[in-house]
Amino acid sequence: MNQHYNQNYTKEQICSVLDTIKDCVRENRYVISKNENRQENIDFINEYNLTSKKQNEILLRIEPEDFCHTRNKPIDYLFR
């Protein structure tokens, strides 16, 4: 893994974050970004004709084993 990614998490940490994410999905307190920087999200949703309901179902099925890494923020971003 390179300097831009972090895999240094325990399973408990991953489960905790995932629980929070799933709570947000259940309470409809989330947004899937669909702007010019997230064209891949738009393409995926369109290609598979994913309704909001189906998007929620997919998000709620994510398991800790699906985790691979987080992206580290560039240092200049942290100081803007």
N, C-alpha and C positions, 0 to 999 in steps of 0.2 A: 504494500500500500504506500502511496506517496504522501507528501507533506500536506496535501489538500484534503485528505480524508482521515477520519478518525473511526477506529473500530474498537476502541478501548472502553467497553461498557460491560457491566455484568448483566446477566440475564434478568436479575431483579430490576435493574435500572431500565432496561428495555421494556419489561412488563409494566412498570409504573408509567412510563411515557405512553405506552400503547393503551393502557386503561384510560388515561386522560383524553387521548385522541378519540377513543370509542365513546366516551361520555359526551364529548363535543358533537360527534356525529349523531348520536341518539337525540341530542337536544337541538340539533340543527344549528350549531354554533361554529360553523366552519365554512371556508370558501375554497374551492379549487380554482387556482389562478388560471385565468384565460386571457392573458394579455400578450403583447408582442414578444415578451420574453419566455412565454410558456406555450409556444405553438405546439409542442409535443403533447401537451394536455388536450388541447383542442382537437388535434389529429386523432388521438386515441379515442376520445369520447365520440367523435364523429364516425370513425371507422367501425366501431362496435355498437353504434347507435345506443349509447348508454343514457338512459333516463336518470333523473336525480335519484329516484328510488334504487335503481340498479347500482349507481355510484355508491350510495350509502351501504348497500349490501356488500359490495366488494370491500369497502373500507372496514366494515365490521368483521370481515373474515380474515383480516391480517393477523398473523400469529408472530410471536417473538422470533421464531425460526426464519421468518421472512426478512429480518433485519440484516443489512449488509454493512452500512457505514453512514456517518453523517459527513457533511461537507464543512470543513473548517473555513472560517471567514478570513479573507486576506487582512493582514494587519492594518493596512491603510483604511479599510472599511470600518474597523473598530474605533478609529479616531476621527471620523468625520463629524 
